[in-house]
């Protein structure tokens, strides 16, 4: 048992016998001396604090470290960033994601093209911007009679390039596929008249073109004053290929002009980039490009025109 005088409280009065000085942990936990002694627990148990835990186990703070210093230390913890820097980083990330999505859509889904000539008037005019649907013939689909298609004319309207393909050529091709570079002078837009297996014929001016013996009424899309064809021809379209013609027949170099060439004027389906589905600019000409009803008369006549 201690024999020295008990310590005095702050007002100069002696502290209760057996009382220890309040620890910092007790003050933080909100323990207030009660009538029965130091603790506020039942019976004045000095071991009880506001949370019911024994004194000395409530907190492990170092009394020599003021709260203000601890708080300042937390505010300057490593890894904290200025709000402006965080917003800039998020904005750059968002822009990058948007650009990547645009490139992927451009390369695999929908690709824009500019119409350079009047060979498809009045359906398409020079300067029109169209969107080619690159998924139209994906997953086993095939071009159908009446579709307006965008295709690479290499090997059909143009001879195959015999030179080796270098790094620059490959880079240019990738840029065109992603829409980062102009399509070039090998890309054409025409209307499909016959598909693989079809017999397409014309007897010349003043007569309709026939597909498998069925005359086609092309008045809904031919340029005003144009004949269906001023050239007589009679062809059978090979499997996997297309017979294509422009809507402005008197101003279009199409399959008719390449009859005597190695490709015979037939366009391989594998060269089709997509189906022209929309004119998006100028806004006054905003419209969809639907398949003309005239080709419904050829259904069930043979060929592969009934494939999706």
PyMOL commands that set and color helices and strands:
alter all, ss='L'
color gray80, all
select helices_A, chain A and resi 24-29+42-44+67-75+83-108+167-177+249-251+255-258+269-271+283-285+293-298
alter helices_A, ss='H'
color red, helices_A
select strands_A, chain A and resi 110-114+129-133+148-152+187-194+199-202+210-211+214-215+233-236+241-245+267-268+272-281+287-288
alter strands_A, ss='S'
color yellow, strands_A
deselect
rebuild
show_as cartoon
